[in-house]
Amino acid sequence: MSGILDSVNQRTQLVGQNRLELLLFRLNGRQRFGINVFKVREVLQCPALTSMPKLNPLVRGVAHIRGQTISVIDLSMATGGRRIEDLKTAFIVIAEYNRSVQGFLVGAVERIINTNWDAIMPPPQGTGRASYLTAVTEVEGELVEILDVEKILNEISPLNTEVSQEVASTLNTDAHKDKIIFIADDSSVARNQVKRALTTLGLEIEMAKNGLEALKRLKEIAEETGDVTDKVGVLVSDIEMPEMDGYTLTAEIKNTPELQKLHVVLHTSLSGVFNQAMVKKVGADDFIAKFHPDELASAVQKWLGPEE
């Protein structure tokens, strides 16, 4: 297990090719779950956990790892299941989301698989745990569920989505009142967080659940207007999305004449130095790490509208 992520830095070439690698794990039962390898810093046998007063009930304790104190969240409990009882056989997946590091307690860790984003599908409607899923895929004839970690974290520690008064006073979109802001993100929680932050700009907002849905809608708008920027001021897109990721969406936009003037701001909880290189490679205009409403609102105002 110690070597499961040894070659993670060599995998960055998958990004931008609509490909990803998933770390597969289980909670209490046979059901498999997945998390993007690029979110993961380390996987280790569950160490001794320290209880702290007033912890959220979903946080089993804190672990002291390499000089850092990390909260450990029971992923089974966080998604409505029973707690993981045997900590001696359990694992912690240490991951970075939204500029902070968390530990996710899981029952077992299996392996890493290589797949395509177009094999990652939106979750089925009506299933009991569907509200905690952003996507599903199939591995060896079995369904793998990809959890909406941003929803889980927001329930434990809600993010501030309000733009500060100081920044709000500097925002001026009068020249773009006829434009809309387009948001693409597979997490319903993340979409609404972005929407609330950008409502400060006073423009109409349209949203899509993944890159493919966003691309189809942007092409529809372009057919109506001749150029998508006649109506859309800026696109704010997540990177991790089923069917088509944000990098591929950006590359498609920049390679389509009626879309290519559209400014694209990539907004993601993915971390790593490869992000800036990929932003340049696919032609995105900006990259903002989730989630800071002041930075996001300021970036969107900066990129509203096509190049003069």
HELIX and SHEET records of a PDB file:
HELIX    1   1 VAL A    8  LEU A   14  5                                   7    
HELIX    2   2 VAL A   37  LYS A   39  5                                   3    
HELIX    3   3 LEU A   75  ALA A   78  1                                   4    
HELIX    4   4 TRP A  117  ALA A  119  5                                   3    
HELIX    5   5 ALA A  130  TYR A  132  5                                   3    
HELIX    6   6 VAL A  149  ILE A  156  1                                   8    
HELIX    7   7 GLN A  165  ALA A  168  1                                   4    
HELIX    8   8 ASP A  174  HIS A  176  5                                   3    
HELIX    9   9 SER A  188  LEU A  198  1                                  11    
HELIX   10  10 THR A  199  LEU A  201  5                                   3    
HELIX   11  11 GLY A  211  THR A  225  1                                  15    
HELIX   12  12 VAL A  228  ASP A  230  5                                   3    
HELIX   13  13 GLY A  246  LYS A  254  1                                   9    
HELIX   14  14 PHE A  274  VAL A  282  1                                   9    
HELIX   15  15 PRO A  293  TRP A  303  1                                  11    
SHEET    1   A 5 ALA A 108  ASN A 116  0                                        
SHEET    2   A 5 ARG A  19  ARG A  26 -1                                        
SHEET    3   A 5 ARG A  32  ASN A  36 -1                                        
SHEET    4   A 5 GLU A 142  LEU A 147  1                                        
SHEET    5   A 5 LEU A 133  VAL A 139 -1                                        
SHEET    1   B 5 VAL A  40  GLN A  45  0                                        
SHEET    2   B 5 PHE A  91  TYR A  97 -1                                        
SHEET    3   B 5 SER A 100  VAL A 106 -1                                        
SHEET    4   B 5 GLN A  68  ASP A  74  1                                        
SHEET    5   B 5 VAL A  59  ILE A  65 -1                                        
SHEET    1   C 5 GLU A 204  ALA A 208  0                                        
SHEET    2   C 5 ILE A 180  ALA A 184  1                                        
SHEET    3   C 5 VAL A 232  SER A 237  1                                        
SHEET    4   C 5 HIS A 263  THR A 268  1                                        
SHEET    5   C 5 ASP A 286  ALA A 289  1                                        
END                                                                             
